[in-house]
C-alpha cells in the first residue's frame, strides 16, 4: 500500500477514488510515567516515555487507516494528514486520515 502526503504518485494515475479513510486511537498517560516525566521537566531533555507513547499511537492509527483502505479495495492513500487533540487532562487522540484511491501505472 502506498501512503503519501502528496496528492499524486509519480508514474501512477488515479483510476478510482474511494473517499476518506481514517484511523485513530485515544491514549491515556500512566501515572508512574507522569512522575518520571515530571522529573525530566526539572533537569531538561527528551521525555522518552511520552515519545514512545506518541509513536505507538501514531503507528496504531496508521494501521487502522490502512485496514480501512484495504476493506475498500484501495492500493494507495493520498493526502495523508495527522491530527492530535486532547480529550481530557491525561488523554490525547491521534487521528490520521487521507483519501483512499486505486492507482495504476501511467501508459506512455
DSSP file (Angstrom, degrees, kcal/mol; ACC not computed):
  #  RESIDUE AA STRUCTURE BP1 BP2  ACC     N-H-->O    O-->H-N    N-H-->O    O-->H-N    TCO  KAPPA ALPHA  PHI   PSI    X-CA   Y-CA   Z-CA
    1    1 A X              0   0    0      0, 0.0     2,-0.5     0, 0.0    75,-0.2   0.000 360.0 360.0 360.0 128.1    0.0    0.0    0.0
    2    2 A X  E     -a   76   0A   0     73,-1.8    75,-2.8     2,-0.0     2,-0.4  -0.772 360.0-175.7 -87.3 129.0    1.4    3.4   -1.0
    3    3 A X  E     +a   77   0A   0     -2,-0.5     2,-0.3    73,-0.2    75,-0.2  -0.991  13.4 160.0-127.4 123.3    0.8    6.1    1.6
    4    4 A X        -     0   0    0     73,-2.4    76,-2.3    -2,-0.4     5,-0.0  -0.974  46.4-137.4-143.6 154.6    1.8    9.6    0.8
    5    5 A X  S    S+     0   0    0     -2,-0.3     2,-0.1    74,-0.3    73,-0.1   0.543  84.6  85.5 -85.7  -7.9    1.2   13.2    1.9
    6    6 A X  S    S-     0   0    0      2,-0.2    73,-2.6    73,-0.1    74,-0.2  -0.404  82.7-125.2 -89.1 170.4    1.1   14.3   -1.7
    7    7 A X  S    S+     0   0    0     71,-0.2     2,-0.3    -2,-0.1    71,-0.1   0.348  89.4  33.6 -97.4   6.1   -1.9   14.2   -4.0
    8    8 A X        -     0   0    0      5,-0.0     2,-0.4     2,-0.0    -2,-0.2  -0.972  65.9-138.1-151.6 165.1   -0.2   12.2   -6.7
    9    9 A X    >   -     0   0    0      3,-0.3     3,-2.2    -2,-0.3    69,-0.0  -0.997  36.1-108.9-128.5 126.2    2.4    9.5   -7.2
   10   10 A X  T 3  S+     0   0    0     -2,-0.4     3,-0.1     1,-0.3    -2,-0.0  -0.272 103.1  12.4 -56.8 131.9    4.9    9.8  -10.0
   11   11 A X  T 3  S+     0   0    0      1,-0.3    95,-2.3    94,-0.1     2,-0.3   0.471 112.8  94.5  81.4   2.1    4.3    7.3  -12.8
   12   12 A X  E <   -B  105   0A   0     -3,-2.2     2,-0.4    93,-0.3    -3,-0.3  -0.887  55.7-156.2-124.1 154.4    0.8    6.4  -11.5
   13   13 A X  E     -B  104   0A   0     91,-2.7    91,-2.1    -2,-0.3     2,-0.5  -0.975  25.0-115.7-128.5 147.8   -2.7    7.6  -12.2
   14   14 A X  E     +B  103   0A   0     -2,-0.4    89,-0.2    89,-0.2     3,-0.1  -0.697  33.7 170.6 -80.3 122.6   -5.8    7.6  -10.1
   15   15 A X  E     +     0   0A   0     87,-2.9     2,-0.3    -2,-0.5    -1,-0.2   0.581  68.8  17.2-107.5 -16.0   -8.4    5.3  -11.7
   16   16 A X  E     -B  102   0A   0     86,-1.1    86,-2.6     0, 0.0     2,-0.5  -0.952  60.8-153.2-156.0 137.3  -10.8    5.2   -8.8
   17   17 A X  E     -B  101   0A   0     -2,-0.3    84,-0.2    84,-0.2     3,-0.1  -0.956   9.2-178.5-111.4 124.2  -11.4    7.3   -5.6
   18   18 A X  E     -     0   0A   0     82,-2.8     2,-0.3    -2,-0.5    83,-0.2   0.750  41.7-122.7 -92.0 -27.5  -13.0    5.6   -2.7
   19   19 A X  E     -B  100   0A   0     81,-1.2    81,-3.1     2,-0.0    -1,-0.3  -0.746  52.9  -8.4 117.8-166.3  -13.1    8.6   -0.3
   20   20 A X  E     -B   99   0A   0     -2,-0.3     2,-0.3    79,-0.2    79,-0.2  -0.438  53.4-175.1 -73.4 135.3  -11.8    9.4    3.1
   21   21 A X  E     +B   98   0A   0     77,-2.5    77,-2.0    -2,-0.2     2,-0.3  -0.939   9.6 176.5-123.7 153.1  -10.2    6.7    5.3
   22   22 A X  E     -B   97   0A   0     -2,-0.3     2,-0.3    75,-0.2    75,-0.2  -0.975  19.6-166.4-152.6 162.1   -9.1    7.2    8.8
   23   23 A X  E     +B   96   0A   0     73,-2.2    73,-2.7    -2,-0.3     2,-0.3  -0.979  17.1 171.4-148.8 144.5   -7.7    5.6   11.9
   24   24 A X  E     -B   95   0A   0     -2,-0.3     2,-0.3    71,-0.2    71,-0.2  -0.974  13.9-170.1-149.7 164.1   -7.5    6.9   15.4
   25   25 A X  E     -B   94   0A   0     69,-1.7    69,-2.5    -2,-0.3     2,-0.5  -0.978  14.7-145.5-151.3 149.6   -6.6    6.0   18.9
   26   26 A X  E     -B   93   0A   0     -2,-0.3     2,-0.4    67,-0.2    67,-0.2  -0.984  23.1-171.8-117.1 124.2   -7.1    7.7   22.3
   27   27 A X  E     -B   92   0A   0     65,-2.7    65,-2.4    -2,-0.5     2,-0.4  -0.921  11.5-150.5-121.0 142.0   -4.3    7.0   24.8
   28   28 A X  E     -B   91   0A   0     -2,-0.4    63,-0.2    63,-0.2     2,-0.1  -0.838  23.7-115.9-106.9 147.5   -4.0    7.9   28.5
   29   29 A X        -     0   0    0     61,-2.7     2,-0.4    -2,-0.4    61,-0.1  -0.453  27.2-117.7 -77.4 155.2   -0.8    8.6   30.3
   30   30 A X     >  -     0   0    0     -2,-0.1     4,-2.2     1,-0.1     3,-0.3  -0.810  14.6-133.9 -95.5 133.0    0.4    6.3   33.0
   31   31 A X  H  > S+     0   0    0     -2,-0.4     4,-1.7     1,-0.2     5,-0.1   0.863 106.3  52.8 -58.0 -38.9    0.7    8.0   36.5
   32   32 A X  H  > S+     0   0    0      1,-0.2     4,-1.8     2,-0.2    -1,-0.2   0.902 110.3  47.2 -63.4 -40.4    4.1    6.4   37.1
   33   33 A X  H  > S+     0   0    0     -3,-0.3     4,-2.7     1,-0.2    -2,-0.2   0.827 106.7  58.8 -70.0 -31.5    5.4    7.7   33.8
   34   34 A X  H  X S+     0   0    0     -4,-2.2     4,-2.2     2,-0.2    -1,-0.2   0.886 104.5  50.7 -62.7 -37.9    4.0   11.1   34.6
   35   35 A X  H  X S+     0   0    0     -4,-1.7     4,-1.7     2,-0.2    -2,-0.2   0.938 111.6  46.6 -65.6 -46.4    6.1   11.2   37.8
   36   36 A X  H  X S+     0   0    0     -4,-1.8     4,-1.7     1,-0.2    -2,-0.2   0.905 112.1  51.2 -61.1 -41.2    9.2   10.3   35.7
   37   37 A X  H  X S+     0   0    0     -4,-2.7     4,-1.7     1,-0.2    -1,-0.2   0.870 104.5  58.2 -64.5 -36.3    8.3   12.9   33.2
   38   38 A X  H  X S+     0   0    0     -4,-2.2     4,-0.7     1,-0.2    -1,-0.2   0.893 105.5  49.2 -59.6 -40.7    7.9   15.5   36.0
   39   39 A X  H >X S+     0   0    0     -4,-1.7     4,-1.6     1,-0.2     3,-0.8   0.883 107.0  56.2 -65.2 -37.6   11.5   14.9   37.0
   40   40 A X  H 3X S+     0   0    0     -4,-1.7     4,-2.9     1,-0.2    -1,-0.2   0.847  99.6  59.3 -63.5 -33.7   12.6   15.3   33.4
   41   41 A X  H 3< S+     0   0    0     -4,-1.7    -1,-0.2     1,-0.2    -2,-0.2   0.775 105.5  50.8 -67.7 -22.8   11.0   18.7   33.2
   42   42 A X  H << S+     0   0    0     -3,-0.8    -2,-0.2    -4,-0.7    -1,-0.2   0.915 122.4  28.2 -77.4 -45.0   13.3   19.8   36.1
   43   43 A X  H  < S-     0   0    0     -4,-1.6    -2,-0.2     1,-0.2    -3,-0.2   0.639 108.0-131.7 -93.7 -15.7   16.5   18.6   34.6
   44   44 A X     <  +     0   0    0     -4,-2.9    -1,-0.2    -5,-0.2     2,-0.1  -0.115  51.6 103.8  89.1 170.6   15.5   19.0   30.9
   45   45 A X  S    S-     0   0    0     -4,-0.1    -1,-0.2     2,-0.1     2,-0.1  -0.366  74.1 -33.9 106.4 174.5   15.9   16.7   27.9
   46   46 A X        -     0   0    0     -2,-0.1     2,-1.1     1,-0.1     3,-0.1  -0.411  48.1-134.9 -69.4 141.1   13.6   14.4   25.9
   47   47 A X    >>  -     0   0    0      1,-0.2     4,-2.0    -2,-0.1     3,-0.8  -0.774  23.9-174.2 -96.8  88.8   10.8   12.7   27.8
   48   48 A X  H 3> S+     0   0    0     -2,-1.1     4,-2.7     1,-0.3     5,-0.2   0.803  76.5  61.8 -58.7 -33.9   11.2    9.3   26.3
   49   49 A X  H 3> S+     0   0    0      1,-0.2     4,-1.9     2,-0.2    -1,-0.3   0.909 109.9  40.5 -60.8 -42.0    8.1    7.8   27.9
   50   50 A X  H <> S+     0   0    0     -3,-0.8     4,-2.6     2,-0.2     5,-0.2   0.859 112.1  55.8 -76.1 -35.3    5.9   10.3   26.0
   51   51 A X  H  X S+     0   0    0     -4,-2.0     4,-2.2     2,-0.2    -2,-0.2   0.932 110.8  45.2 -59.8 -45.3    7.9   10.0   22.8
   52   52 A X  H  X S+     0   0    0     -4,-2.7     4,-2.6     2,-0.2     5,-0.2   0.915 111.7  52.4 -64.5 -43.7    7.3    6.2   22.9
   53   53 A X  H  X S+     0   0    0     -4,-1.9     4,-2.0    -5,-0.2    -2,-0.2   0.915 112.1  45.2 -58.5 -45.1    3.6    6.7   23.7
   54   54 A X  H  X S+     0   0    0     -4,-2.6     4,-2.6     2,-0.2    -1,-0.2   0.892 111.8  51.7 -69.2 -39.2    3.0    9.0   20.8
   55   55 A X  H  X S+     0   0    0     -4,-2.2     4,-2.5    -5,-0.2    -2,-0.2   0.923 111.3  47.6 -62.7 -44.0    5.0    6.8   18.4
   56   56 A X  H  X S+     0   0    0     -4,-2.6     4,-2.4     1,-0.2    -1,-0.2   0.895 111.8  51.1 -63.1 -39.4    2.9    3.8   19.4
   57   57 A X  H  X S+     0   0    0     -4,-2.0     4,-2.3    -5,-0.2    -2,-0.2   0.915 110.5  48.0 -65.0 -43.6   -0.3    5.9   19.0
   58   58 A X  H  X S+     0   0    0     -4,-2.6     4,-2.6     2,-0.2     5,-0.2   0.927 112.0  50.0 -62.5 -44.8    0.7    7.1   15.5
   59   59 A X  H  X S+     0   0    0     -4,-2.5     4,-2.5     1,-0.2    -2,-0.2   0.918 111.6  47.8 -61.0 -44.1    1.6    3.5   14.4
   60   60 A X  H  X S+     0   0    0     -4,-2.4     4,-2.0     2,-0.2    -1,-0.2   0.902 111.8  50.0 -64.7 -40.7   -1.7    2.1   15.7
   61   61 A X  H  X S+     0   0    0     -4,-2.3     4,-2.1     2,-0.2    -2,-0.2   0.915 111.2  48.6 -64.2 -43.4   -3.7    4.9   14.0
   62   62 A X  H  X S+     0   0    0     -4,-2.6     4,-2.8     1,-0.2     5,-0.2   0.921 109.3  53.3 -62.8 -43.8   -1.9    4.3   10.7
   63   63 A X  H  X S+     0   0    0     -4,-2.5     4,-2.1     1,-0.2    -1,-0.2   0.897 109.9  48.3 -57.8 -40.8   -2.6    0.6   10.9
   64   64 A X  H  X S+     0   0    0     -4,-2.0     4,-1.9     2,-0.2    -1,-0.2   0.877 111.1  49.9 -68.9 -37.6   -6.3    1.3   11.4
   65   65 A X  H  X S+     0   0    0     -4,-2.1     4,-2.3     2,-0.2    -2,-0.2   0.918 110.1  51.0 -65.5 -43.1   -6.3    3.7    8.4
   66   66 A X  H  X S+     0   0    0     -4,-2.8     4,-2.7     1,-0.2    -2,-0.2   0.911 109.2  50.4 -60.5 -42.9   -4.6    1.1    6.3
   67   67 A X  H  X S+     0   0    0     -4,-2.1     4,-1.9     1,-0.2    -1,-0.2   0.895 109.2  52.1 -61.8 -40.1   -7.2   -1.6    7.3
   68   68 A X  H  X S+     0   0    0     -4,-1.9     4,-0.9     1,-0.2    -2,-0.2   0.919 112.3  45.3 -61.0 -45.3  -10.0    0.9    6.4
   69   69 A X  H >X>S+     0   0    0     -4,-2.3     5,-2.1     1,-0.2     4,-0.7   0.896 110.3  53.5 -67.4 -41.2   -8.5    1.5    2.9
   70   70 A X  H ><5S+     0   0    0     -4,-2.7     3,-0.8     1,-0.2    -1,-0.2   0.873 103.1  57.6 -62.6 -37.4   -7.9   -2.3    2.3
   71   71 A X  H 3<5S+     0   0    0     -4,-1.9    -1,-0.2     1,-0.3    -2,-0.2   0.819 106.8  49.8 -62.2 -29.8  -11.5   -3.0    3.1
   72   72 A X  H <<5S-     0   0    0     -4,-0.9    -1,-0.3    -3,-0.5    -2,-0.2   0.638 119.7-110.4 -82.5 -14.6  -12.5   -0.6    0.3
   73   73 A X  T <<5 +     0   0    0     -3,-0.8    -3,-0.2    -4,-0.7    -2,-0.1   0.614  65.4 151.0  93.5  14.5  -10.1   -2.2   -2.2
   74   74 A X      < -     0   0    0     -5,-2.1    -1,-0.2     1,-0.1    28,-0.2  -0.404  35.3-166.7 -77.0 154.2   -7.7    0.7   -2.4
   75   75 A X  S    S+     0   0    0     26,-2.0   -73,-1.8     1,-0.2     2,-0.3   0.280  73.0  29.7-120.1   6.8   -4.0    0.3   -3.1
   76   76 A X  E     -aC   2 101A   0     25,-1.4    25,-2.6   -75,-0.2     2,-0.4  -0.989  58.7-147.4-158.5 156.5   -2.9    3.8   -2.0
   77   77 A X  E     -aC   3 100A   0    -75,-2.8   -73,-2.4    -2,-0.3     3,-0.3  -0.985  23.2-167.1-129.0 120.6   -3.8    6.6    0.3
   78   78 A X  E     + C   0  99A   0     21,-2.8    21,-2.9    -2,-0.4   -71,-0.2  -0.623  63.0  23.4-103.5 162.8   -3.1   10.2   -0.9
   79   79 A X  E    S-     0   0A   0    -73,-2.6   -74,-0.3    -2,-0.2    -1,-0.2   0.861  78.9-171.3  53.6  42.8   -3.1   13.5    1.0
   80   80 A X  E     +     0   0A   0    -76,-2.3     2,-0.3    -3,-0.3    18,-0.2  -0.441   6.3 179.2 -69.7 135.3   -2.4   11.8    4.4
   81   81 A X  E     - C   0  97A   0     16,-2.7    16,-2.3    -2,-0.2     2,-0.4  -0.963  19.0-144.1-137.2 152.5   -2.6   14.0    7.4
   82   82 A X  E     - C   0  96A   0     -2,-0.3     2,-0.3    14,-0.2    14,-0.2  -0.902  15.1-175.7-115.4 146.9   -2.2   13.7   11.2
   83   83 A X  E     - C   0  95A   0     12,-2.8    12,-3.0    -2,-0.4     2,-0.4  -0.996   6.4-162.6-140.4 144.8   -4.1   15.5   13.8
   84   84 A X  E     + C   0  94A   0     -2,-0.3     2,-0.3    10,-0.2    10,-0.2  -0.983  12.3 171.6-127.1 139.0   -3.8   15.5   17.6
   85   85 A X  E     - C   0  93A   0      8,-2.0     8,-3.5    -2,-0.4     2,-0.5  -0.995  31.9-119.5-144.0 151.1   -6.3   16.6   20.2
   86   86 A X  E     - C   0  92A   0     -2,-0.3     6,-0.3     6,-0.2     3,-0.1  -0.790  20.6-176.4 -91.8 129.0   -6.6   16.4   23.9
   87   87 A X  E    S-     0   0A   0      4,-1.8     2,-0.3    -2,-0.5     5,-0.2   0.850  71.6 -19.7 -89.4 -42.9   -9.7   14.5   25.2
   88   88 A X  E >  S- C   0  91A   0      3,-1.4     3,-1.5     0, 0.0    -1,-0.4  -0.877  88.6 -71.7-153.6-178.7   -9.1   15.2   28.9
   89   89 A X  T 3  S+     0   0    0      1,-0.3     3,-0.0    -2,-0.3    -3,-0.0   0.825 130.1  26.2 -54.8 -37.6   -6.1   16.2   31.0
   90   90 A X  T 3  S+     0   0    0    -61,-0.1   -61,-2.7   -62,-0.0     2,-0.4   0.180 113.3  71.0-115.6  18.8   -4.3   12.9   30.8
   91   91 A X  E <   -BC  28  88A   0     -3,-1.5    -4,-1.8   -63,-0.2    -3,-1.4  -0.995  52.1-175.3-138.7 143.1   -5.5   11.6   27.4
   92   92 A X  E     -BC  27  86A   0    -65,-2.4   -65,-2.7    -2,-0.4     2,-0.4  -0.956  16.9-136.3-134.4 152.7   -4.9   12.5   23.8
   93   93 A X  E     -BC  26  85A   0     -8,-3.5    -8,-2.0    -2,-0.3     2,-0.5  -0.897   8.2-159.8-107.8 138.2   -6.3   11.4   20.5
   94   94 A X  E     -BC  25  84A   0    -69,-2.5   -69,-1.7    -2,-0.4     2,-0.4  -0.982  14.5-175.1-111.3 126.7   -4.2   10.8   17.4
   95   95 A X  E     -BC  24  83A   0    -12,-3.0   -12,-2.8    -2,-0.5     2,-0.4  -0.986   6.8-175.0-123.5 132.3   -6.1   10.8   14.2
   96   96 A X  E     +BC  23  82A   0    -73,-2.7   -73,-2.2    -2,-0.4     2,-0.3  -0.987  13.5 166.7-124.3 138.4   -4.7   10.0   10.7
   97   97 A X  E     +BC  22  81A   0    -16,-2.3   -16,-2.7    -2,-0.4     2,-0.3  -0.980   5.5 148.3-149.2 159.0   -6.7   10.4    7.6
   98   98 A X  E     -B   21   0A   0    -77,-2.0   -77,-2.5    -2,-0.3     2,-0.6  -0.942  48.6 -73.7-169.6-173.3   -6.4   10.5    3.8
   99   99 A X  E     -BC  20  78A   0    -21,-2.9   -21,-2.8    -2,-0.3     2,-0.4  -0.900  38.8-141.4-106.2 119.4   -8.0    9.7    0.5
  100  100 A X  E     +BC  19  77A   0    -81,-3.1   -82,-2.8    -2,-0.6   -81,-1.2  -0.639  33.0 166.0 -80.2 131.2   -8.2    6.1   -0.5
  101  101 A X  E     -BC  17  76A   0    -25,-2.6   -26,-2.0    -2,-0.4   -25,-1.4  -0.906  39.3-122.3-140.0 166.1   -7.6    5.5   -4.2
  102  102 A X  E     -B   16   0A   0    -86,-2.6   -87,-2.9    -2,-0.3   -86,-1.1  -0.975  34.0-163.7-109.9 120.2   -6.9    2.8   -6.7
  103  103 A X  E     -B   14   0A   0     -2,-0.5     2,-0.3   -89,-0.2   -89,-0.2  -0.791   9.9-177.0-105.6 147.1   -3.7    3.6   -8.7
  104  104 A X  E     -B   13   0A   0    -91,-2.1   -91,-2.7    -2,-0.3     2,-0.1  -0.945  38.2 -89.4-133.1 158.4   -2.5    2.1  -11.9
  105  105 A X  E     -B   12   0A   0     -2,-0.3   -93,-0.3   -93,-0.2     2,-0.2  -0.406  45.9-112.5 -64.3 141.4    0.7    2.7  -13.9
  106  106 A X        -     0   0    0    -95,-2.3     2,-0.5    -2,-0.1    -1,-0.1  -0.550  26.2-129.9 -72.1 138.8    0.5    5.5  -16.5
  107  107 A X              0   0    0     -2,-0.2    -1,-0.0     1,-0.1   -96,-0.0  -0.807 360.0 360.0 -91.2 128.0    0.7    4.3  -20.1
  108  108 A X              0   0    0     -2,-0.5    -1,-0.1     0, 0.0    -2,-0.0   0.418 360.0 360.0-112.1 360.0    3.3    6.2  -22.1
